[in-house]
Amino acid sequence: MKKAYLCFWVALVTILAIGVVNASAQVKPTGITKIINLVARDFRPPDLEIKPGDTVIWVAIDQPATVYFAEGTPVKLACVAPTRFRLNEDGAYTSGVIPPGGAASLCCVEPGTYQYVVFFRGGEGYFVAPRGTVPTGTITVRR
């Protein structure tokens, strides 16, 4: 009987310890925001370095655009509900169409380098890019 109680308490302490470790590993928003302007079929700055919990905001200045994380390691976790972003079929974040004057935001959690592409929407509904290429950018999350 004493052995059963001892096993119960050891299991309970182990479960609680795992819960405390997982809770401390969660990242909360830092309140720091970095802005990427999408304008004239280009964007500035294309590359950012942030810390876990920082938020990146893409602002479409003059035409609709879509941000897509697909190359390399796609962003899979965000610390709060992202604005205009959703998980795509590959499990990575993709923005919906960001209208002119609109914005999309993503709070990044995991350290790493995340490459994204931006598709600009032409007047007839086709995706177009500057200079015949699809513009890419990089978000680097460092502790």
Secondary structure, 3 states (H helix, E strand, C coil): CHHHHHHHHHHHHHHHHHHHHHHHHCCCCCCCEEEEEEECCEEECCEEEECCCCEEEEEECCCCEEEEEEEECCCCCECCCCECEEECCCCCEEECCECCCCEEEEEECCCEEEEEEEEEECCCCCEECHHHCCCEEEEEECC
